[in-house]
Amino acid sequence: SKFQGFHPPYSATVLNKLNKAGTILLGKTNMDEFAMGSSTENSAFQITRNPWNLETAPGGSSGGSAAAVASGEVPFALGSDTGGSIRQPAALCGVVGLKPTYGRVSRYGLIAFASSLDQIGPIAKTVRDCAYLLQEISGKDELDSTSLDYPASDYIQSLIPDLQGIKIALPKEYFITGIKEEVKKKVITATRVMQELGAQIEEISLPHTKYAVATYYLIATAEASSNLARYDGVGYGYRTKEMTNLIDMYKRSRQEGFGDEVKR
């Protein structure tokens, strides 16, 4: 691993906020290296299994957090989401995961993957628990210039059973070829329940959806290339033992220190 033996000299803002709120930090969970991956099989440590079925993956990259919550090891956990790394493992593990609006939560202390997309967010058993966690970690941080200077909403008070006046859009492009029929039925059933609670469900079209994945990979990989350039073996992290010159040290340190998914 690029960071084997490295001990961070400071804590992330989100952890400082949670410590101040009285939470007890139990430890670090497993994840795909540098948050690059969607199965937690690309960790520098071990592979994480889905607690509901050990033959399946928990998703990723925050699969360790989702698995820990789903198995009951912890009541809630943090994850980071660049292109689904909170939401996808939460869905695969049957828990609740939320990617906050960009800037709502400080990224200070988070190792950057794609800086314009990264966000730290909550994973918990229930929506209410997610709301409690988000309430504590939200807010402006002077150490993160991209954090929003705007007061956080009262997420707990927003959890009302009456959805009267709430509009929910259902993009038709999301029901694509290959979607499991069971998943489709669950989504439709959920929309009907919301309608019964007073919400207005409106089918809309997002014609640019087909470009989303390609656009994501263009932005994410370009920014990741820039962010990971700092891991050259000079300042900190893994440094190769064999080198012929400075450029060779850069190349070998990255080649030997990064995992297959990161290099891909």
N, C-alpha and C positions, 0 to 999 in steps of 0.2 A: 504494500500500500504506500501511496505517496506520503501519507502522514503517520506512518508507523512510528510510535514513540513520541509523537508531537503532543504537547500539552498546551491548550489555548491559554494565553495570558490574561484573558478577560472573558466575561460572560455576555451572551447576547442580551439585548434590551428586553426581549420577551421573557427570558428567564428571570431577569432582575425584577420585572413587574410581577411575575407569578410568585417569586419568593417573598416579595413585599406584601402580596395578598394572602400569604400564609400557606401556600401549597407546599407539598413535600415532593421534592424531586427524587424519583426512584432510580433513574438511570437513563442511559442512551439506548435507543432502539436501532435495529438494523435497517439498512436502506441500500438501494442501488448506489454504487460509487458516484460521487459528485451529482447525485440525483438524476443520473442518466440511465434510464431503464424503466420498465413497466411491470416487473415481476419480482423484484428483490432477489433475483438470481445472479445479479452482477455486483454483489457486495464484495468488499475486500476481506470479509470474514467468512460467514457461512450463509447457506441458503435458508431463507425463512419460508415456512410452510403456512398454508391457510388453516387456521384452527378448526374450521368446520369440516375440512377434508384434507388430510395430510398429503394426499396425492396431488393436490392442486396448489397453485401459487396464490399468494395473498394480494397480488397486484403490486404496483410500485409507482414512483420510487419510494414512497413512505410506507412500504408494506409492513415493516416492523412495528410502526406505530399503530396501524390498523389492526394487525394481528394481536398486538398486546391488549388493545381495547376489546376486541371481539372475544378473546379468551378469558376476559375478566381479570387479567393481571393488573390493569390500571383502569381507573374510571375515565380518564381522558389522556390524550397525548397531543403533541404538536407534530406537524408535518410541513413540508414546503411544496408548493405547487407552481410549476412552470407551464406544463401542458397537460395537467390532469393528475399530478403526482399525489394529491390529497384525495381528490374526488374518486378516482378510479379504484385505488385500494380500499377505500371506505365502502364503495359499492360491492366489491368482490368479497369483502369480509362481513357484509351485512350490518355496517355501522353508519354513522353520519359524519360526513366530511364536508368542509366548506372552504372554498378559496375566496378570501375577502377581496373587496375592491382594491385595486393597486394603490398603495400608499396608505391604506387604512392601518396596517400593522408595520412597525419598524422592521427593516431588514438588517439592522446593525448586528453584526455577529454571525450572519448567515453567509456561508461560502457561496459565492455567486455562480450560477449556471448561466442564465440569460437575464441580465439585470433589468430589462424592460418588461419581463414577464414574471419573475420570481415573486412569490408572496408566501409568508408564513401563515398558517391557519390551524384551526382546531379539528380534532377527530374525537368523537365521543359516542356513547351508546344512544343518546337521544338528542333531538333538536334543542331542547331546553339546556342540556349540559353544554352543547356547542355555543349557545348564546351566552351562558355564564363565562365560558372561557374566552370568547371573543371580546366580551365586555372588559375583561381584565387586561388583555394584551393590545387593545386598540389605542390609538392616540398619537399625537404629534411627538416626534423624537428629534431633538436637536442634533443627534448623532447620525441621523439619516435624512439627507436633504430632499429625498423623494417622498418622505412621509407627509401625509395630508395635514395641513393646519386647519382642521375643521372638526368641531366636536363630534364625538361618536354618538350614535343614536342609543336609546335605551332598548337594547335588544330583548331584554326580558319582558318589558311591557308590550313589545311588539307581538308577543306570542299569544294572540287572541284567537279563541275558537271560531269567532264570527268572521268570515271572509267577505262580508258584504262590501261591494265596491272595489274589490281587488281584481285586477285583470291579469290573466296568465296567458302568455302566448305559447302556442304549440307549433313549432316549425315543421312543415310537412317534409322538408328535406332530411329531417332526423330519422324518419322511418325509412331507412334505406334498405336495399337488398342485402341480405345477410343477417339482419337483425333477428334474434330468436323470437319466435312467436310468443313464448311465455313472457319475455321481457315486454314485448309490445302490449300484450294483454294487461300486464301489471300497470303500465303507464296509463293506458286508457281507463282502467279501473280507478286509479288515483285521481285522474281528472274529473271523473264522475263524482267521487267523494267531495272534491273541492267545490264542484258546482252545487252540490247539496248544501254545502256550508256557506254558499252565497257568492262564490267567485265566478267571474265571467271568463270562460275559456274561449279563446279565439285562435283559429288556425291561421297561421301567417306563412309567408314564403321568405326564406333567406337564400336567395339564388347563389350567393358567393360561398355557400357552405362547402361546395366541392373543391374550393381552393384552400380551405382552412389548413389541412394537414401540410400541404406543400409550403404554404406561407409560414407556418409554424417552424418547419425544419430549416427554412432559409434564415429566419430571424434567430432562432435558438442556436443553431450551429455557428453562425457568424459571431454572435455575442459570446458563446462558450469558448470559441477559439481565442478571442481577445482576453477573456477572464482567466483562462487556464494558461495563458502565456507566462504568467508570473511564476508558475511552478517550474523553474528552470534549474533547480538544484543549487542555486546560489544563496538565497536568503534563508530558506527553511525547507523542511520536507526532505524527501529522499534525494540522495546524490549518488550517482554511479561511482563505483570503485575503480573502474577502468575508463580512461579517456586519453585522447591524443592531443586535444586542444580544447578551447573554450566552446566552440560550436559543437564539437563532438560530445562534450559534457552535457550541453543542453539536450541534444538528441537522445543520448543514452539514458539520461535521467528520466526523461519523459517516457521513452520506450519501455524501460524496465519498471518504472513506478506506476504508470497508468494501467488500468485493467483493459480488457479487450473491448468492452462496450464503449468506454471513453475514447479509446483510440479509433474505434470505428466511426 
